[in-house]
Amino acid sequence: MSETPHIDIDYVAKLARINLTNDEKAKFSNQLDSILGYIEKLNELNTDEVEPTAHPHEVFNVWQEDVVKSEMSVEKALSNAPKQRQNMVVVPKVVE
Protein backbone atom coordinates (compact mmCIF):
# COMPACT_ATOMS: atom_id res chain seq x y z
CA MET A 1 0.00 0.00 0.00
CA SER A 2 1.30 3.46 -0.85
CA GLU A 3 1.67 6.13 1.77
CA THR A 4 -1.53 8.07 2.43
CA PRO A 5 -1.19 11.68 1.25
CA HIS A 6 -1.53 14.37 3.90
CA ILE A 7 -4.35 16.91 3.55
CA ASP A 8 -3.50 20.62 3.54
CA ILE A 9 -6.41 21.57 5.78
CA ASP A 10 -5.77 25.30 5.43
CA TYR A 11 -6.13 25.00 1.64
CA VAL A 12 -9.30 22.91 1.94
CA ALA A 13 -10.81 25.36 4.46
CA LYS A 14 -10.00 28.26 2.12
CA LEU A 15 -11.71 26.45 -0.79
CA ALA A 16 -14.74 25.77 1.40
CA ARG A 17 -14.65 29.36 2.66
CA ILE A 18 -14.80 28.33 6.31
CA ASN A 19 -12.77 29.51 9.26
CA LEU A 20 -11.40 26.76 11.48
CA THR A 21 -9.83 26.92 14.92
CA ASN A 22 -6.49 25.16 15.43
CA ASP A 23 -8.31 22.34 17.29
CA GLU A 24 -10.77 21.93 14.38
CA LYS A 25 -7.90 21.93 11.89
CA ALA A 26 -6.14 19.12 13.77
CA LYS A 27 -9.36 17.12 14.16
CA PHE A 28 -10.48 17.49 10.53
CA SER A 29 -7.00 16.89 9.16
CA ASN A 30 -6.83 13.57 11.02
CA GLN A 31 -10.33 12.62 9.85
CA LEU A 32 -9.57 13.44 6.21
CA ASP A 33 -6.27 11.55 6.39
CA SER A 34 -8.20 8.52 7.70
CA ILE A 35 -10.70 8.77 4.84
CA LEU A 36 -7.91 8.89 2.27
CA GLY A 37 -6.25 5.93 3.96
CA TYR A 38 -9.47 3.97 3.63
CA ILE A 39 -9.74 4.90 -0.05
CA GLU A 40 -6.16 3.71 -0.57
CA LYS A 41 -7.16 0.41 1.07
CA LEU A 42 -10.12 0.12 -1.35
CA ASN A 43 -7.75 0.72 -4.28
CA GLU A 44 -6.07 -2.59 -3.41
CA LEU A 45 -9.22 -4.50 -4.41
CA ASN A 46 -9.29 -6.24 -7.78
CA THR A 47 -12.26 -4.73 -9.63
CA ASP A 48 -11.40 -5.97 -13.14
CA GLU A 49 -14.57 -8.09 -13.33
CA VAL A 50 -16.86 -5.50 -11.70
CA GLU A 51 -19.08 -3.42 -13.95
CA PRO A 52 -19.01 0.30 -13.08
CA THR A 53 -22.21 1.64 -11.55
CA ALA A 54 -23.44 4.95 -10.24
CA HIS A 55 -25.78 3.32 -7.70
CA PRO A 56 -25.74 -0.03 -5.91
CA HIS A 57 -29.35 -0.63 -6.97
CA GLU A 58 -31.25 0.04 -10.15
CA VAL A 59 -32.63 3.55 -10.25
CA PHE A 60 -36.04 4.23 -11.68
CA ASN A 61 -37.48 7.67 -12.33
CA VAL A 62 -40.77 7.91 -10.55
CA TRP A 63 -42.37 11.04 -11.83
CA GLN A 64 -45.65 12.42 -10.73
CA GLU A 65 -47.84 13.39 -13.65
CA ASP A 66 -47.56 17.09 -14.41
CA VAL A 67 -51.06 18.37 -13.80
CA VAL A 68 -51.97 22.04 -13.59
CA LYS A 69 -53.74 22.82 -10.34
CA SER A 70 -55.08 26.03 -8.90
CA GLU A 71 -52.65 28.90 -9.09
CA MET A 72 -51.17 30.56 -6.05
CA SER A 73 -51.63 34.30 -5.72
CA VAL A 74 -48.55 36.51 -5.86
CA GLU A 75 -49.28 37.72 -2.33
CA LYS A 76 -49.40 34.18 -0.99
CA ALA A 77 -46.25 33.17 -2.90
CA LEU A 78 -44.36 36.12 -1.42
CA SER A 79 -45.86 35.83 2.07
CA ASN A 80 -42.80 33.99 3.50
CA ALA A 81 -40.14 35.85 1.52
CA PRO A 82 -37.77 37.67 3.90
CA LYS A 83 -37.57 40.60 1.45
CA GLN A 84 -39.65 41.48 -1.56
CA ARG A 85 -39.85 44.26 -4.10
CA GLN A 86 -42.16 44.74 -7.11
CA ASN A 87 -43.72 41.27 -6.74
CA MET A 88 -40.28 39.61 -6.65
CA VAL A 89 -38.22 37.92 -3.93
CA VAL A 90 -35.10 39.95 -3.07
CA VAL A 91 -31.99 37.79 -2.50
CA PRO A 92 -28.42 38.74 -1.55
CA LYS A 93 -26.03 39.51 -4.39
CA VAL A 94 -23.80 36.48 -5.04
CA VAL A 95 -21.60 37.82 -7.84
CA GLU A 96 -18.67 39.98 -6.88
ChimeraX attribute file (.defattr): number of C-alpha atoms within 10 A of each C-alpha:
attribute: neighborCount
match mode: 1-to-1
recipient: residues
	/A:1	8
	/A:2	8
	/A:3	8
	/A:4	15
	/A:5	11
	/A:6	13
	/A:7	15
	/A:8	12
	/A:9	18
	/A:10	14
	/A:11	10
	/A:12	12
	/A:13	14
	/A:14	11
	/A:15	9
	/A:16	9
	/A:17	9
	/A:18	9
	/A:19	11
	/A:20	14
	/A:21	8
	/A:22	9
	/A:23	9
	/A:24	12
	/A:25	16
	/A:26	12
	/A:27	12
	/A:28	16
	/A:29	18
	/A:30	15
	/A:31	13
	/A:32	16
	/A:33	16
	/A:34	14
	/A:35	13
	/A:36	17
	/A:37	18
	/A:38	12
	/A:39	12
	/A:40	16
	/A:41	13
	/A:42	11
	/A:43	11
	/A:44	10
	/A:45	8
	/A:46	8
	/A:47	10
	/A:48	7
	/A:49	6
	/A:50	7
	/A:51	6
	/A:52	9
	/A:53	8
	/A:54	7
	/A:55	7
	/A:56	7
	/A:57	7
	/A:58	7
	/A:59	8
	/A:60	6
	/A:61	5
	/A:62	6
	/A:63	6
	/A:64	6
	/A:65	6
	/A:66	6
	/A:67	6
	/A:68	6
	/A:69	6
	/A:70	6
	/A:71	7
	/A:72	9
	/A:73	9
	/A:74	10
	/A:75	9
	/A:76	9
	/A:77	13
	/A:78	16
	/A:79	12
	/A:80	10
	/A:81	12
	/A:82	9
	/A:83	12
	/A:84	13
	/A:85	8
	/A:86	6
	/A:87	10
	/A:88	12
	/A:89	14
	/A:90	12
	/A:91	10
	/A:92	6
	/A:93	6
	/A:94	5
	/A:95	4
	/A:96	3
